[in-house]
Amino acid sequence: MQRYLDGRAAADLARKTVFLTGPRQVGKTSLSRLLMQGRDAQYLNYDVAADRAVIERQSWLPHTSLLVLDEIHKMPSWKTWLKGVIDGKPARQQLLVTGSARMETFRQGGDSLAGRYFALRLHPLSVREWCAHGPAELHGGHPPTPDEALARLLERGGFPEPMLDPDAVQADRWRHQYLDGLVREDVVEFSRIHEVTALRLFVDLLRERVGSPLSLASMARDLAVSPPTLKRYLDILQALFIVFTVQPWHRNIARAVLQQPKVYFFDTGLVRGDDGVRFENLVACHLLKHVQWQQDAFGRQCDLHYLRTKDGAEVDFALSDANGLSGLIECKWADNTPHRALQRFAGEFAGLPAVQVVRALAQPEQRGAIEITPAAGWLARLSA
């Protein structure tokens, strides 16, 4: 299946090494093999013993026009090693480095790779991407509409395998095995084996707290661990693209970081909650994908936040750019009454676009400064 990063990755490879990261099974290997088609290319995975030996010996074919190295961040001193590979490779050879953990997690130690690569982050499928490339046979022989795309994403979660499987039962089996494998295999690389049980319990608690400001102190008491330990667990889950956090908006970055973040899952199917909570998680995934596409593809200074005051007034999401806040977004499953906090902030930030996206909405409306719009079409108009 064609992905939204295909063209950007191909163009960037012609200029520099490309780092392609994202959650496990989000489609990085498939995208790599698509880029390899019709070329003299070689794929090596550090997790495969035979491939690892070739990587460590640097004995891949020198005439290879595209070399794909997967999971090499697991190699000791990988940055120093990779710097030597980049600096020493033939000028005509393109290099794609892929991994299921955030490369910036491994900044410590080794030589700097600054200026030697472009970074691209691959996300699960979105309404826009499914409408463009979703198989017609899954939707009565016609290209998926935004409403059909949104319904399937809410049911299947957005990862390619469950999205493409015609059998919902097989999709559920995939999700169970996916989470179990992540915790048992990938997480162990970041933590001690005896911590895996506690970390799995932490994941289960997070699945029930999606969209709420996160108090690590109270959760630490529930799990009988220290808050710093729980903060490390959260860092591990973020590093492995299992969850992501959304920080509250504040002009002072340090103050925003000290306030409670909200947490969301890259796979909406993992969320435990009602329709509204799962819908909010899906919108969060779409907005993060939109923001990171702007950052990676165009170098724009933008980010995703939420708004909350001391008296508890809250808006689900806020977008920012180099000039400050650029948009306010509130999610509702079926409520077309303007959200009170959204009205308040739209008044405080006069002229700022404020939209209430509703999953089930008969007609769009403009209610004062607030646009109330059907979610499917609005999500389909995001940039990625």
C-alpha positions as CSV (number, residue, x, y, z in Angstrom):
1,M,0.0,0.0,0.0
2,Q,1.4,3.4,-0.9
3,R,2.1,5.7,2.0
4,Y,2.2,9.4,2.5
5,L,6.0,9.5,3.1
6,D,7.0,7.6,-0.1
7,G,7.7,10.6,-2.3
8,R,9.3,12.7,0.5
9,A,11.6,9.8,1.5
10,A,12.7,9.2,-2.1
11,A,13.4,12.9,-2.6
12,D,15.4,13.2,0.6
13,L,17.5,10.1,-0.1
14,A,18.8,11.9,-3.2
15,R,20.3,14.5,-0.9
16,K,21.2,12.9,2.4
17,T,20.9,9.9,4.6
18,V,17.3,9.4,5.8
19,F,16.3,8.3,9.3
20,L,12.8,6.7,9.1
21,T,11.3,6.0,12.6
22,G,7.9,5.1,13.9
23,P,6.0,2.5,15.8
24,R,6.7,-1.2,15.3
25,Q,4.6,-2.6,12.4
26,V,3.5,0.8,11.2
27,G,4.9,0.1,7.7
28,K,8.6,1.1,7.8
29,T,9.8,-2.1,6.2
30,S,7.1,-2.1,3.6
31,L,8.0,1.5,2.7
32,S,11.7,0.6,2.5
33,R,11.0,-2.3,0.2
34,L,8.8,-0.1,-2.0
35,L,11.8,2.4,-2.3
36,M,14.0,-0.6,-3.2
37,Q,11.9,-1.8,-6.1
38,G,13.6,-1.7,-9.5
39,R,16.9,-0.7,-7.9
40,D,20.2,-2.4,-7.0
41,A,19.3,-2.3,-3.3
42,Q,20.2,-4.3,-0.2
43,Y,18.2,-4.6,3.1
44,L,19.9,-5.5,6.4
45,N,18.2,-5.9,9.7
46,Y,20.4,-5.8,12.9
47,D,17.9,-8.1,14.7
48,V,18.7,-10.9,12.2
49,A,21.9,-12.7,13.1
50,A,23.1,-13.2,9.5
51,D,22.4,-9.6,8.6
52,R,24.0,-8.4,11.8
53,A,27.3,-10.2,10.9
54,V,27.3,-8.4,7.5
55,I,26.6,-5.0,9.2
56,E,29.4,-5.5,11.7
57,R,31.8,-6.5,9.0
58,Q,30.5,-3.7,6.7
59,S,30.6,-6.4,3.9
60,W,27.5,-5.3,2.0
61,L,27.9,-5.0,-1.7
62,P,29.8,-1.8,-2.5
63,H,27.9,-1.1,-5.7
64,T,24.5,-1.1,-3.9
65,S,22.7,2.0,-5.0
66,L,20.3,1.9,-1.9
67,L,21.4,0.4,1.4
68,V,18.7,0.0,4.1
69,L,19.9,-0.6,7.6
70,D,17.1,-1.5,10.1
71,E,17.3,-1.4,13.9
72,I,21.0,-0.4,14.1
73,H,20.4,1.8,17.1
74,K,20.7,-1.5,19.0
75,M,24.3,-1.7,18.1
76,P,26.8,-0.5,20.8
77,S,28.3,2.9,19.8
78,W,26.0,3.0,16.8
79,K,26.3,6.7,16.2
80,T,30.1,6.7,15.9
81,W,29.8,3.6,13.6
82,L,27.1,5.1,11.4
83,K,29.0,8.4,11.1
84,G,31.9,6.4,9.6
85,V,29.6,4.6,7.2
86,I,28.0,7.9,6.0
87,D,31.3,9.7,5.6
88,G,32.9,6.7,3.8
89,K,30.2,5.5,1.5
90,P,30.4,6.0,-2.3
91,A,28.8,9.3,-3.4
92,R,26.2,7.5,-5.5
93,Q,25.1,5.2,-2.7
94,Q,21.9,6.2,-0.8
95,L,21.4,5.2,2.8
96,L,18.1,4.7,4.6
97,V,18.2,4.0,8.4
98,T,15.0,2.7,10.0
99,G,14.1,1.9,13.5
100,S,11.1,1.4,15.9
101,A,12.6,3.5,18.6
102,R,13.1,7.3,18.6
103,M,16.6,8.0,17.5
104,E,16.9,11.0,19.8
105,T,16.5,8.6,22.7
106,F,20.0,7.5,21.9
107,R,21.8,10.8,21.8
108,Q,24.0,10.0,24.6
109,G,27.6,9.1,23.6
110,G,29.1,8.9,20.2
111,D,29.9,11.4,17.5
112,S,27.3,13.9,16.4
113,L,25.4,13.1,13.2
114,A,24.2,16.7,12.8
115,G,23.9,17.8,9.2
116,R,24.2,14.3,7.8
117,Y,20.6,13.2,7.7
118,F,16.9,14.0,7.3
119,A,14.5,12.6,9.9
120,L,11.1,11.3,8.9
121,R,8.5,9.9,11.3
122,L,6.0,7.4,9.9
123,H,2.6,7.4,11.6
124,P,-0.4,5.1,11.5
125,L,-3.0,5.6,8.7
126,S,-5.2,8.7,8.8
127,V,-8.5,9.6,7.2
128,R,-6.7,11.5,4.4
129,E,-4.3,8.6,3.7
130,W,-7.0,5.9,3.8
131,C,-9.2,7.9,1.4
132,A,-6.3,8.2,-1.0
133,H,-4.9,4.7,-0.8
134,G,-7.4,2.4,1.0
135,P,-8.4,-0.7,-1.0
136,A,-11.7,-0.1,-2.8
137,E,-12.7,-3.8,-2.3
138,L,-13.1,-3.1,1.5
139,H,-15.6,-0.4,0.7
140,G,-18.0,-1.9,-1.8
141,G,-15.7,-1.5,-4.8
142,H,-15.4,2.3,-4.5
143,P,-12.7,4.5,-3.0
144,P,-13.4,5.1,0.7
145,T,-15.3,8.2,1.7
146,P,-14.1,10.2,4.7
147,D,-17.0,8.8,6.8
148,E,-16.1,5.3,5.8
149,A,-12.4,5.9,6.6
150,L,-13.2,7.4,10.0
151,A,-15.5,4.5,10.9
152,R,-12.8,1.9,10.0
153,L,-10.1,3.8,11.9
154,L,-12.3,3.9,15.0
155,E,-12.9,0.2,14.7
156,R,-9.4,-1.0,13.6
157,G,-7.0,1.6,15.1
158,G,-4.9,2.8,12.2
159,F,-2.1,0.3,11.8
160,P,-1.8,-1.2,8.3
161,E,-2.3,-4.9,9.1
162,P,-5.6,-4.7,11.1
163,M,-6.8,-1.9,8.7
164,L,-6.2,-4.1,5.7
165,D,-7.5,-7.4,7.1
166,P,-11.1,-8.1,6.0
167,D,-11.7,-10.2,9.2
168,A,-12.3,-8.1,12.3
169,V,-11.4,-11.1,14.5
170,Q,-8.0,-11.3,13.0
171,A,-7.5,-7.6,13.6
172,D,-8.3,-8.1,17.3
173,R,-5.9,-11.0,17.5
174,W,-3.2,-8.8,16.0
175,R,-3.7,-6.1,18.6
176,H,-3.5,-8.5,21.5
177,Q,-0.2,-10.0,20.2
178,Y,1.1,-6.6,19.3
179,L,0.9,-5.1,22.8
180,D,2.1,-8.3,24.4
181,G,5.1,-8.5,22.1
182,L,6.0,-4.8,22.6
183,V,6.0,-5.2,26.4
184,R,7.8,-8.5,26.5
185,E,10.4,-7.9,23.9
186,D,11.0,-4.2,23.1
187,V,10.5,-2.8,26.5
188,V,13.0,-5.2,28.0
189,E,15.8,-3.5,26.0
190,F,15.2,-0.3,28.0
191,S,14.5,-1.7,31.4
192,R,15.3,-4.6,33.8
193,I,13.3,-7.8,33.3
194,H,11.8,-7.7,36.7
195,E,10.2,-4.4,35.8
196,V,8.2,-5.7,32.9
197,T,5.2,-6.7,35.1
198,A,5.0,-3.2,36.6
199,L,5.4,-1.6,33.3
200,R,2.6,-3.7,31.8
201,L,0.3,-2.7,34.7
202,F,1.3,0.9,34.0
203,V,0.3,0.5,30.3
204,D,-3.1,-0.9,31.4
205,L,-3.7,2.1,33.7
206,L,-2.8,4.5,30.9
207,R,-5.3,2.8,28.6
208,E,-8.0,4.0,31.0
209,R,-6.7,7.5,31.5
210,V,-6.5,8.7,27.9
211,G,-7.3,12.4,27.5
212,S,-7.0,13.2,31.2
213,P,-4.2,15.2,32.8
214,L,-1.7,12.6,34.0
215,S,-0.8,12.5,37.7
216,L,2.3,10.3,37.9
217,A,2.4,10.8,41.7
218,S,-1.0,9.2,42.3
219,M,-0.3,6.4,39.7
220,A,3.0,5.7,41.4
221,R,1.2,5.1,44.7
222,D,-1.2,2.7,43.0
223,L,1.7,0.7,41.5
224,A,3.9,0.9,44.6
225,V,6.8,2.5,42.7
226,S,8.4,5.9,43.0
227,P,7.3,8.8,40.7
228,P,10.8,9.0,39.1
229,T,10.5,5.3,38.2
230,L,7.1,5.9,36.7
231,K,8.5,8.9,34.7
232,R,11.2,6.6,33.3
233,Y,8.5,4.1,32.3
234,L,6.6,6.8,30.5
235,D,9.8,7.8,28.7
236,I,10.3,4.2,27.6
237,L,6.8,4.0,26.3
238,Q,7.2,7.2,24.4
239,A,10.6,6.2,23.0
240,L,9.1,3.0,21.6
241,F,6.2,4.9,20.0
242,I,3.6,3.2,22.2
243,V,2.2,6.4,23.6
244,F,2.8,10.1,23.2
245,T,2.1,13.0,25.5
246,V,0.5,16.4,24.8
247,Q,1.8,19.2,27.0
248,P,-0.4,22.2,28.1
249,W,0.2,25.4,26.2
250,H,2.2,28.0,28.0
251,R,4.4,30.8,26.6
252,N,7.0,29.8,29.1
253,I,8.2,26.4,27.9
254,A,9.6,25.4,31.3
255,R,6.3,26.0,33.0
256,A,4.4,24.0,30.5
257,V,6.7,21.0,31.0
258,L,6.1,21.1,34.7
259,Q,2.4,20.9,34.3
260,Q,0.5,17.6,33.8
261,P,0.6,16.2,30.3
262,K,-2.2,14.2,28.7
263,V,-1.3,10.8,27.2
264,Y,-2.6,9.1,24.0
265,F,-1.8,5.9,22.2
266,F,-0.5,5.6,18.7
267,D,-2.9,2.7,18.3
268,T,-6.5,4.0,19.0
269,G,-7.6,0.3,19.3
270,L,-5.7,0.1,22.6
271,V,-7.8,2.7,24.3
272,R,-10.2,1.6,27.0
273,G,-13.1,4.1,27.2
274,D,-16.3,5.2,25.6
275,D,-16.8,6.3,22.1
276,G,-15.9,9.9,23.0
277,V,-12.5,8.9,24.5
278,R,-11.5,6.7,21.6
279,F,-12.5,9.5,19.2
280,E,-10.4,12.0,21.1
281,N,-7.4,9.7,20.9
282,L,-8.0,9.3,17.1
283,V,-8.1,13.1,16.7
284,A,-4.9,13.4,18.8
285,C,-3.1,10.9,16.5
286,H,-4.2,12.8,13.4
287,L,-3.1,16.2,14.8
288,L,0.3,14.8,15.8
289,K,0.8,13.3,12.4
290,H,-0.2,16.6,10.8
291,V,2.2,18.6,13.0
292,Q,5.2,16.2,12.6
293,W,4.7,16.1,8.8
294,Q,5.0,19.9,8.8
295,Q,8.1,19.7,10.9
296,D,9.8,16.9,9.0
297,A,8.8,17.7,5.5
298,F,9.0,21.5,5.6
299,G,11.0,22.5,8.7
300,R,8.1,24.5,10.2
301,Q,8.1,25.4,13.8
302,C,4.8,24.0,15.1
303,D,3.5,21.8,17.9
304,L,0.5,20.2,19.5
305,H,-0.8,21.2,23.0
306,Y,-3.9,21.4,25.1
307,L,-5.4,24.4,27.0
308,R,-6.3,24.3,30.7
309,T,-6.8,27.0,33.3
310,K,-6.5,26.7,37.1
311,D,-10.3,26.8,37.4
312,G,-10.5,23.7,35.2
313,A,-11.6,25.2,31.9
314,E,-10.1,23.0,29.2
315,V,-10.0,22.7,25.4
316,D,-8.8,19.4,24.0
317,F,-6.2,20.6,21.6
318,A,-4.3,23.7,20.6
319,L,-1.9,24.1,17.6
320,S,1.0,26.5,17.8
321,D,3.5,28.0,15.3
322,A,6.4,30.3,15.6
323,N,4.1,33.2,16.4
324,G,2.2,31.5,19.2
325,L,-1.2,29.7,19.2
326,S,-2.6,29.1,15.7
327,G,-5.8,27.1,16.3
328,L,-8.1,25.6,18.9
329,I,-9.8,22.2,18.5
330,E,-12.5,20.6,20.7
331,C,-13.7,17.0,20.1
332,K,-17.3,15.8,20.6
333,W,-18.9,12.6,19.7
334,A,-22.4,14.0,19.0
335,D,-22.8,17.3,20.9
336,N,-23.2,20.3,18.6
337,T,-23.7,22.8,21.5
338,P,-20.6,25.1,21.5
339,H,-18.2,23.9,24.2
340,R,-18.1,26.5,27.0
341,A,-14.3,26.6,27.4
342,L,-13.8,26.8,23.6
343,Q,-16.1,29.8,23.6
344,R,-14.1,31.3,26.4
345,F,-10.7,30.8,24.8
346,A,-12.0,31.9,21.4
347,G,-13.0,35.2,23.0
348,E,-9.6,35.6,24.8
349,F,-7.7,34.9,21.6
350,A,-9.7,37.0,19.3
351,G,-9.3,36.0,15.6
352,L,-7.9,32.6,16.4
353,P,-9.5,29.7,14.4
354,A,-11.7,27.7,16.8
355,V,-13.3,24.5,15.6
356,Q,-15.5,21.9,17.3
357,V,-15.2,18.6,15.4
358,V,-18.2,16.3,15.9
359,R,-18.3,12.6,14.9
360,A,-22.0,12.5,14.4
361,L,-23.3,15.8,13.1
362,A,-26.2,16.4,10.7
363,Q,-25.2,19.9,9.5
364,P,-22.1,22.1,10.0
365,E,-22.7,25.5,11.7
366,Q,-20.9,28.7,12.5
367,R,-21.9,29.6,16.1
368,G,-20.2,33.0,16.8
369,A,-16.5,32.5,16.7
370,I,-16.8,28.7,16.7
371,E,-17.0,26.5,13.6
372,I,-18.9,23.3,14.3
373,T,-18.0,20.8,11.6
374,P,-18.3,17.0,10.9
375,A,-15.1,15.3,12.0
376,A,-14.6,13.0,8.9
377,G,-14.3,15.9,6.4
378,W,-12.2,18.0,8.7
379,L,-9.7,15.2,9.4
380,A,-9.5,14.5,5.7
381,R,-8.4,18.1,5.1
382,L,-5.4,17.8,7.4
383,S,-2.0,17.8,5.7
384,A,-1.1,14.1,6.3
